[in-house]
């Protein structure tokens, strides 16, 4: 199944889903990347799309929207204050 959103919206979707899964708690409140993917309901995505998801997460990490547990690719992520601000502006 191809991902239904362009990369910029994928970043926002990942950050938003992670924030929802934390119960809108302030950082640091980590959530598993697998839980974020389940929340977004992408189902069985193709290997090329997994790369897109990894790239979107890395983009969010590089731009300070998320922090990770330090693994590559990350297993757990936390939404930063900048990430929360961004998704609140989009609502």
Buried (B, 14 or more C-beta within 10 A) or exposed (E): EEBEBEEEBBBBBBBBBBBBBBEEEEBEBBBBBEBBBEBBEBEEBEEEBBEBBBBBBBBBBEEEBBBBEEEEBBEBBBBBEBBBEBBEEEE
